Amino acid sequence: METIKLQSDWDSLALIELFCTEPQTVRAQDGYWCYEVTDTSDTSLKFGVNTIAESIQIELKLAGESKAILSFELI
């Protein structure tokens, strides 16, 4: 598995390839990108990246209801 540093190795194209979609929210001046994908059973994954704070936030929703939220700091 490849390791990247968010501040120096950030590659938005890699996440577009991973999620097969453009980010839903972009605040480049704040270093924030958020991707969200939903499947046919209404399960969604929201993946937020903050390159300035070096953090990642992940939220899993089933039928619109949040089931898990993970946050990783100083990545």
Biotite code that builds the C-alpha atoms (Angstrom):
import biotite.structure as struc

atoms = struc.array([
    struc.Atom([0.000, 0.000, 0.000], chain_id="A", res_id=1, res_name="MET", atom_name="CA", element="C"),
    struc.Atom([1.293, 3.433, -0.952], chain_id="A", res_id=2, res_name="GLU", atom_name="CA", element="C"),
    struc.Atom([1.658, 6.067, 1.762], chain_id="A", res_id=3, res_name="THR", atom_name="CA", element="C"),
    struc.Atom([1.086, 9.741, 0.998], chain_id="A", res_id=4, res_name="ILE", atom_name="CA", element="C"),
    struc.Atom([1.503, 12.893, 3.055], chain_id="A", res_id=5, res_name="LYS", atom_name="CA", element="C"),
    struc.Atom([-1.565, 15.069, 2.619], chain_id="A", res_id=6, res_name="LEU", atom_name="CA", element="C"),
    struc.Atom([0.311, 18.380, 2.525], chain_id="A", res_id=7, res_name="GLN", atom_name="CA", element="C"),
    struc.Atom([3.100, 17.402, 0.152], chain_id="A", res_id=8, res_name="SER", atom_name="CA", element="C"),
    struc.Atom([1.733, 14.491, -1.900], chain_id="A", res_id=9, res_name="ASP", atom_name="CA", element="C"),
    struc.Atom([-1.928, 15.460, -2.346], chain_id="A", res_id=10, res_name="TRP", atom_name="CA", element="C"),
    struc.Atom([-3.309, 14.159, -5.649], chain_id="A", res_id=11, res_name="ASP", atom_name="CA", element="C"),
    struc.Atom([-6.978, 14.951, -6.275], chain_id="A", res_id=12, res_name="SER", atom_name="CA", element="C"),
    struc.Atom([-6.947, 12.892, -9.496], chain_id="A", res_id=13, res_name="LEU", atom_name="CA", element="C"),
    struc.Atom([-6.225, 9.731, -7.506], chain_id="A", res_id=14, res_name="ALA", atom_name="CA", element="C"),
    struc.Atom([-9.390, 10.274, -5.451], chain_id="A", res_id=15, res_name="LEU", atom_name="CA", element="C"),
    struc.Atom([-11.442, 11.014, -8.566], chain_id="A", res_id=16, res_name="ILE", atom_name="CA", element="C"),
    struc.Atom([-10.244, 7.669, -9.944], chain_id="A", res_id=17, res_name="GLU", atom_name="CA", element="C"),
    struc.Atom([-11.029, 5.928, -6.646], chain_id="A", res_id=18, res_name="LEU", atom_name="CA", element="C"),
    struc.Atom([-14.578, 7.322, -6.290], chain_id="A", res_id=19, res_name="PHE", atom_name="CA", element="C"),
    struc.Atom([-15.312, 7.620, -10.037], chain_id="A", res_id=20, res_name="CYS", atom_name="CA", element="C"),
    struc.Atom([-16.730, 11.085, -9.459], chain_id="A", res_id=21, res_name="THR", atom_name="CA", element="C"),
    struc.Atom([-15.700, 14.689, -8.957], chain_id="A", res_id=22, res_name="GLU", atom_name="CA", element="C"),
    struc.Atom([-15.737, 15.971, -5.355], chain_id="A", res_id=23, res_name="PRO", atom_name="CA", element="C"),
    struc.Atom([-19.143, 17.157, -4.131], chain_id="A", res_id=24, res_name="GLN", atom_name="CA", element="C"),
    struc.Atom([-17.624, 20.017, -2.122], chain_id="A", res_id=25, res_name="THR", atom_name="CA", element="C"),
    struc.Atom([-14.380, 21.837, -2.838], chain_id="A", res_id=26, res_name="VAL", atom_name="CA", element="C"),
    struc.Atom([-12.916, 24.633, -0.757], chain_id="A", res_id=27, res_name="ARG", atom_name="CA", element="C"),
    struc.Atom([-9.384, 24.643, -2.171], chain_id="A", res_id=28, res_name="ALA", atom_name="CA", element="C"),
    struc.Atom([-8.413, 27.787, -0.249], chain_id="A", res_id=29, res_name="GLN", atom_name="CA", element="C"),
    struc.Atom([-9.221, 25.882, 2.978], chain_id="A", res_id=30, res_name="ASP", atom_name="CA", element="C"),
    struc.Atom([-7.589, 22.670, 1.727], chain_id="A", res_id=31, res_name="GLY", atom_name="CA", element="C"),
    struc.Atom([-10.919, 20.776, 1.831], chain_id="A", res_id=32, res_name="TYR", atom_name="CA", element="C"),
    struc.Atom([-12.317, 18.259, -0.660], chain_id="A", res_id=33, res_name="TRP", atom_name="CA", element="C"),
    struc.Atom([-15.335, 16.001, -0.031], chain_id="A", res_id=34, res_name="CYS", atom_name="CA", element="C"),
    struc.Atom([-16.397, 13.033, -2.140], chain_id="A", res_id=35, res_name="TYR", atom_name="CA", element="C"),
    struc.Atom([-19.695, 11.194, -1.747], chain_id="A", res_id=36, res_name="GLU", atom_name="CA", element="C"),
    struc.Atom([-20.917, 8.048, -3.459], chain_id="A", res_id=37, res_name="VAL", atom_name="CA", element="C"),
    struc.Atom([-24.207, 6.174, -3.069], chain_id="A", res_id=38, res_name="THR", atom_name="CA", element="C"),
    struc.Atom([-25.072, 2.706, -4.345], chain_id="A", res_id=39, res_name="ASP", atom_name="CA", element="C"),
    struc.Atom([-28.393, 1.283, -5.511], chain_id="A", res_id=40, res_name="THR", atom_name="CA", element="C"),
    struc.Atom([-29.341, 0.140, -1.980], chain_id="A", res_id=41, res_name="SER", atom_name="CA", element="C"),
    struc.Atom([-29.060, 3.770, -0.700], chain_id="A", res_id=42, res_name="ASP", atom_name="CA", element="C"),
    struc.Atom([-25.816, 3.113, 1.159], chain_id="A", res_id=43, res_name="THR", atom_name="CA", element="C"),
    struc.Atom([-23.534, 6.133, 0.966], chain_id="A", res_id=44, res_name="SER", atom_name="CA", element="C"),
    struc.Atom([-19.942, 6.866, 1.828], chain_id="A", res_id=45, res_name="LEU", atom_name="CA", element="C"),
    struc.Atom([-18.772, 10.407, 2.413], chain_id="A", res_id=46, res_name="LYS", atom_name="CA", element="C"),
    struc.Atom([-15.007, 10.974, 2.385], chain_id="A", res_id=47, res_name="PHE", atom_name="CA", element="C"),
    struc.Atom([-13.651, 14.389, 3.368], chain_id="A", res_id=48, res_name="GLY", atom_name="CA", element="C"),
    struc.Atom([-10.008, 15.414, 3.182], chain_id="A", res_id=49, res_name="VAL", atom_name="CA", element="C"),
    struc.Atom([-8.431, 18.512, 4.703], chain_id="A", res_id=50, res_name="ASN", atom_name="CA", element="C"),
    struc.Atom([-4.865, 18.906, 3.452], chain_id="A", res_id=51, res_name="THR", atom_name="CA", element="C"),
    struc.Atom([-4.082, 21.897, 5.685], chain_id="A", res_id=52, res_name="ILE", atom_name="CA", element="C"),
    struc.Atom([-5.227, 20.238, 8.939], chain_id="A", res_id=53, res_name="ALA", atom_name="CA", element="C"),
    struc.Atom([-3.955, 16.878, 7.627], chain_id="A", res_id=54, res_name="GLU", atom_name="CA", element="C"),
    struc.Atom([-7.215, 15.148, 8.490], chain_id="A", res_id=55, res_name="SER", atom_name="CA", element="C"),
    struc.Atom([-9.674, 12.727, 6.919], chain_id="A", res_id=56, res_name="ILE", atom_name="CA", element="C"),
    struc.Atom([-13.345, 12.307, 7.811], chain_id="A", res_id=57, res_name="GLN", atom_name="CA", element="C"),
    struc.Atom([-15.416, 9.302, 6.741], chain_id="A", res_id=58, res_name="ILE", atom_name="CA", element="C"),
    struc.Atom([-19.176, 8.893, 7.192], chain_id="A", res_id=59, res_name="GLU", atom_name="CA", element="C"),
    struc.Atom([-21.212, 5.792, 6.354], chain_id="A", res_id=60, res_name="LEU", atom_name="CA", element="C"),
    struc.Atom([-24.972, 6.169, 5.866], chain_id="A", res_id=61, res_name="LYS", atom_name="CA", element="C"),
    struc.Atom([-27.600, 3.484, 5.336], chain_id="A", res_id=62, res_name="LEU", atom_name="CA", element="C"),
    struc.Atom([-30.923, 4.679, 3.906], chain_id="A", res_id=63, res_name="ALA", atom_name="CA", element="C"),
    struc.Atom([-29.960, 8.262, 4.766], chain_id="A", res_id=64, res_name="GLY", atom_name="CA", element="C"),
    struc.Atom([-29.221, 7.468, 8.410], chain_id="A", res_id=65, res_name="GLU", atom_name="CA", element="C"),
    struc.Atom([-25.687, 7.952, 9.703], chain_id="A", res_id=66, res_name="SER", atom_name="CA", element="C"),
    struc.Atom([-24.247, 4.659, 11.001], chain_id="A", res_id=67, res_name="LYS", atom_name="CA", element="C"),
    struc.Atom([-20.563, 5.450, 11.509], chain_id="A", res_id=68, res_name="ALA", atom_name="CA", element="C"),
    struc.Atom([-18.337, 8.512, 11.517], chain_id="A", res_id=69, res_name="ILE", atom_name="CA", element="C"),
    struc.Atom([-14.553, 8.226, 11.632], chain_id="A", res_id=70, res_name="LEU", atom_name="CA", element="C"),
    struc.Atom([-12.067, 11.056, 11.887], chain_id="A", res_id=71, res_name="SER", atom_name="CA", element="C"),
    struc.Atom([-8.312, 10.779, 11.520], chain_id="A", res_id=72, res_name="PHE", atom_name="CA", element="C"),
    struc.Atom([-6.097, 13.725, 12.479], chain_id="A", res_id=73, res_name="GLU", atom_name="CA", element="C"),
    struc.Atom([-2.484, 14.546, 11.597], chain_id="A", res_id=74, res_name="LEU", atom_name="CA", element="C"),
    struc.Atom([-2.338, 12.053, 8.754], chain_id="A", res_id=75, res_name="ILE", atom_name="CA", element="C"),
])
